[in-house]
């Protein structure tokens, strides 16, 4: 009986051992299956991710590279507040989205500048309308509007939207001189006595705009007594002189021109010579 009991007990232990072993195998298989499943999922994700990256950088990039427009970021005019006859230098900042990644197209721009607005009477022109940095010289006070269009180097080229800049030009530099007064000395000269002439000249470019101006003088005798052959010692001095040879009234005239070629109106002065 004892032996049969031992055999039952042993048989029980064997069954338990088989069950445990089966469980271990099952667990092991589950673990392997799970691991395999994870590995497969990871590969699928990795593969999908790689495909997505490739599509974003290659496929999409290839579809728009060479198709986007350049853009004019800004236009600059120097000086910013010019006067008449001040040369105005123009420049711009231009970008092209195709020049950055993923396209990497080297930027190559062509420029078309134009003056689309100017004050009445102005004849100002751009010196180089197709240069990257042209210039112009305003000749009349007021507002000048300059337009720029930039094209890239694609085939066919793509043009940017136009951009404009408006430049306000002050009247400084455009004022003409004025002859305020002409004097002769002495006040009552005699025949054969030297008469010295002088003039007081003003210019708002000097008094208002604080500009440095130079003047050119043009004197002339426009009236003299019959028989007189008196002449000025110089027609271009600021203070010329003459020697009257006949008594009577003499009329001298003066026109002054500044260094901007702006001329005054003619001013006259009459003096009388006694015997």
C-alpha positions as CSV (number, residue, x, y, z in Angstrom):
1,X,0.0,0.0,0.0
2,X,2.8,2.3,0.8
3,X,4.4,1.6,-2.5
4,X,1.2,2.3,-4.4
5,X,0.8,5.5,-2.4
6,X,4.3,6.5,-3.4
7,X,3.6,5.8,-7.0
8,X,0.4,8.0,-6.8
9,X,2.4,10.8,-5.2
10,X,5.1,10.4,-7.8
11,X,2.6,10.4,-10.6
12,X,1.1,13.6,-9.1
13,X,4.5,15.3,-9.0
14,X,5.2,14.3,-12.6
15,X,1.9,15.8,-13.7
16,X,2.6,19.0,-11.9
17,X,6.0,19.1,-13.5
18,X,4.5,18.6,-16.9
19,X,2.0,21.4,-16.3
20,X,4.7,23.8,-15.1
21,X,6.8,23.0,-18.1
22,X,3.9,23.5,-20.4
23,X,3.2,26.8,-18.8
24,X,6.8,28.0,-19.2
25,X,6.8,27.0,-22.8
26,X,3.5,28.8,-23.4
27,X,4.8,31.9,-21.7
28,X,8.0,31.7,-23.6
29,X,6.1,31.4,-26.9
30,X,3.9,34.3,-25.9
31,X,6.9,36.4,-25.1
32,X,8.5,35.5,-28.4
33,X,5.3,36.3,-30.3
34,X,4.9,39.6,-28.6
35,X,8.6,40.5,-29.2
36,X,8.2,39.5,-32.8
37,X,5.0,41.5,-33.1
38,X,6.8,44.6,-31.5
39,X,9.7,44.2,-33.9
40,X,7.4,44.0,-36.8
41,X,5.5,47.0,-35.7
42,X,8.7,49.0,-35.1
43,X,9.8,48.1,-38.6
44,X,6.5,49.1,-40.1
45,X,6.6,52.4,-38.2
46,X,10.2,53.0,-39.2
47,X,9.5,52.1,-42.8
48,X,6.4,54.4,-42.8
49,X,8.4,57.2,-41.2
50,X,11.2,56.8,-43.7
51,X,8.7,56.9,-46.5
52,X,7.0,60.0,-45.1
53,X,10.4,61.8,-44.7
54,X,11.3,60.9,-48.2
55,X,8.0,62.2,-49.6
56,X,8.3,65.5,-47.6
57,X,11.8,66.3,-48.6
58,X,12.1,64.7,-52.0
59,X,8.7,64.5,-53.6
60,X,7.1,67.7,-52.3
61,X,10.4,69.6,-52.7
62,X,10.7,68.5,-56.3
63,X,7.2,69.6,-57.0
64,X,7.6,73.3,-56.1
65,X,11.4,74.0,-56.6
66,X,11.8,76.5,-59.3
67,X,8.1,77.6,-59.2
68,X,8.0,80.1,-56.4
69,X,8.2,83.9,-56.9
70,X,11.1,86.1,-55.7
71,X,10.0,88.8,-53.2
72,X,11.2,92.4,-52.7
73,X,11.7,92.8,-49.0
74,X,12.5,96.5,-49.0
75,X,13.7,99.5,-51.1
76,X,16.1,102.1,-49.8
77,X,16.7,105.6,-51.1
78,X,19.8,107.5,-49.9
79,X,19.6,110.3,-48.9
80,X,16.3,109.8,-47.4
81,X,15.3,113.5,-47.6
82,X,17.0,114.8,-50.7
83,X,17.1,118.3,-52.0
84,X,16.7,119.3,-55.6
85,X,19.8,118.3,-57.6
86,X,20.9,115.8,-54.9
87,X,21.7,112.4,-56.6
88,X,19.4,109.7,-55.0
89,X,20.9,106.2,-54.9
90,X,18.4,103.3,-54.8
91,X,18.9,99.8,-53.6
92,X,16.8,96.8,-52.5
93,X,16.7,93.6,-50.5
94,X,15.4,90.7,-52.5
95,X,14.8,87.1,-51.5
96,X,13.9,83.9,-53.3
97,X,12.4,80.9,-51.4
98,X,13.9,78.5,-54.0
99,X,17.4,79.5,-52.8
100,X,16.8,77.8,-49.4
101,X,16.5,74.1,-48.6
102,X,15.4,71.8,-49.9
103,X,15.7,73.4,-53.3
104,X,19.1,75.2,-53.0
105,X,18.7,77.1,-56.3
106,X,21.5,79.8,-56.5
107,X,19.8,83.2,-56.6
108,X,20.1,85.2,-59.9
109,X,18.0,88.3,-60.2
110,X,17.2,90.8,-63.0
111,X,15.9,94.2,-62.1
112,X,13.4,96.6,-63.8
113,X,13.2,100.0,-62.1
114,X,11.0,102.9,-63.3
115,X,9.8,106.3,-62.1
116,X,6.0,106.0,-62.1
117,X,5.3,109.4,-60.4
118,X,7.0,112.8,-60.4
119,X,6.2,116.4,-59.9
120,X,4.9,118.5,-62.8
121,X,7.7,119.7,-65.0
122,X,10.3,117.1,-63.8
123,X,12.5,115.5,-66.4
124,X,14.4,113.3,-63.9
125,X,15.4,109.8,-65.3
126,X,17.0,106.8,-63.8
127,X,20.6,106.4,-64.9
128,X,20.5,102.5,-65.1
129,X,17.0,101.1,-65.0
130,X,18.2,97.5,-65.1
131,X,21.0,97.8,-62.6
132,X,20.6,96.5,-59.0
133,X,21.5,100.0,-57.6
134,X,20.5,102.8,-60.0
135,X,20.2,106.5,-59.2
136,X,18.4,109.6,-60.3
137,X,18.7,113.3,-59.7
138,X,15.5,115.2,-58.8
139,X,15.1,118.5,-60.6
140,X,11.8,119.7,-59.1
141,X,10.6,119.7,-55.5
142,X,7.8,117.2,-54.7
143,X,7.2,113.5,-54.5
144,X,8.9,110.9,-56.7
145,X,7.5,107.3,-56.8
146,X,9.9,104.6,-58.0
147,X,8.7,101.1,-58.8
148,X,10.8,97.9,-58.9
149,X,10.0,94.4,-60.3
150,X,12.6,91.6,-59.9
151,X,12.7,88.4,-61.9
152,X,14.6,85.2,-60.9
153,X,16.8,83.0,-63.1
154,X,14.3,80.2,-63.7
155,X,13.3,79.1,-67.2
156,X,10.9,80.7,-67.7
157,X,11.7,83.5,-65.2
158,X,9.2,84.3,-62.4
159,X,8.6,88.0,-61.7
160,X,8.0,89.4,-58.2
161,X,5.0,91.5,-57.3
162,X,6.0,95.2,-57.9
163,X,7.1,97.3,-54.9
164,X,7.3,101.0,-54.8
165,X,9.0,103.7,-52.7
166,X,8.0,107.4,-52.6
167,X,10.7,110.0,-52.1
168,X,9.9,113.5,-50.9
169,X,12.3,116.1,-52.4
170,X,12.5,119.4,-50.6
171,X,12.7,122.7,-52.5
172,X,16.1,123.3,-51.1
173,X,18.7,123.5,-53.9
174,X,16.1,124.8,-56.3
175,X,15.7,128.4,-55.1
176,X,17.0,131.1,-57.5
177,X,19.0,134.0,-56.1
178,X,17.4,137.4,-55.9
179,X,19.2,140.7,-56.4
180,X,17.8,142.7,-53.6
181,X,19.6,146.0,-54.3
182,X,22.3,147.5,-56.5
183,X,24.4,150.5,-55.3
184,X,26.8,152.9,-57.0
185,X,29.4,155.1,-55.3
186,X,29.8,157.9,-55.2
187,X,26.1,158.9,-55.1
188,X,26.5,161.8,-57.5
189,X,29.6,161.1,-59.6
190,X,31.2,163.5,-62.1
191,X,32.4,162.8,-65.6
192,X,35.7,160.8,-65.6
193,X,35.2,159.8,-62.0
194,X,35.3,156.0,-61.3
195,X,31.9,154.6,-60.3
196,X,32.0,151.5,-58.2
197,X,29.1,149.1,-58.4
198,X,28.0,146.5,-55.9
199,X,24.9,144.4,-55.2
200,X,23.2,142.7,-52.3
201,X,22.1,139.1,-53.3
202,X,20.1,136.7,-51.3
203,X,19.2,133.0,-51.8
204,X,16.8,130.9,-49.8
205,X,19.1,127.9,-50.3
206,X,21.5,129.8,-48.1
207,X,19.2,131.6,-45.6
208,X,16.6,128.9,-45.2
209,X,18.3,125.6,-46.2
210,X,21.7,126.5,-44.8
211,X,23.4,125.4,-48.0
212,X,26.7,126.8,-49.3
213,X,26.1,128.6,-52.6
214,X,28.4,130.4,-55.1
215,X,27.2,133.1,-57.5
216,X,28.1,134.1,-61.0
217,X,27.6,137.7,-62.0
218,X,26.6,139.1,-65.3
219,X,26.7,142.9,-65.4
220,X,25.8,145.1,-68.4
221,X,25.2,148.8,-69.3
222,X,21.7,148.9,-70.8
223,X,21.4,152.7,-70.9
224,X,23.7,155.6,-71.3
225,X,23.6,159.2,-72.5
226,X,24.0,159.8,-76.2
227,X,27.6,159.8,-77.3
228,X,28.9,157.8,-74.3
229,X,31.3,154.9,-74.9
230,X,31.8,154.0,-71.2
231,X,32.4,150.3,-70.5
232,X,32.6,148.2,-67.4
233,X,36.0,147.0,-66.3
234,X,34.5,143.5,-65.9
235,X,31.1,142.0,-66.6
236,X,31.6,139.1,-64.2
237,X,33.1,140.6,-61.0
238,X,30.9,140.9,-58.0
239,X,31.9,144.6,-57.7
240,X,32.8,146.0,-61.1
241,X,33.4,149.7,-62.0
242,X,33.1,152.1,-64.9
243,X,34.2,155.6,-65.8
244,X,31.4,157.7,-67.3
245,X,32.5,159.9,-70.1
246,X,29.3,161.9,-70.7
247,X,27.0,163.6,-68.2
248,X,23.6,162.2,-67.8
249,X,21.8,159.0,-66.7
250,X,23.4,155.6,-66.8
251,X,21.5,152.3,-66.3
252,X,23.3,149.1,-65.3
253,X,21.7,145.7,-65.1
254,X,22.7,142.5,-63.2
255,X,21.7,138.9,-63.4
256,X,23.1,136.4,-60.8
257,X,23.2,132.7,-61.3
258,X,23.9,130.2,-58.5
259,X,25.9,127.0,-58.7
260,X,22.7,125.0,-59.4
261,X,22.3,127.1,-62.6
262,X,19.3,128.9,-61.1
263,X,19.3,132.5,-62.3
264,X,17.8,135.6,-60.8
265,X,15.6,138.0,-62.6
266,X,17.3,141.0,-64.1
267,X,17.8,143.9,-61.7
268,X,18.6,147.4,-62.8
269,X,20.1,150.5,-61.2
270,X,20.1,154.1,-62.5
271,X,22.6,156.7,-61.5
272,X,23.2,160.2,-62.7
273,X,26.6,161.7,-63.7
274,X,27.1,165.4,-63.5
275,X,29.6,167.5,-65.5
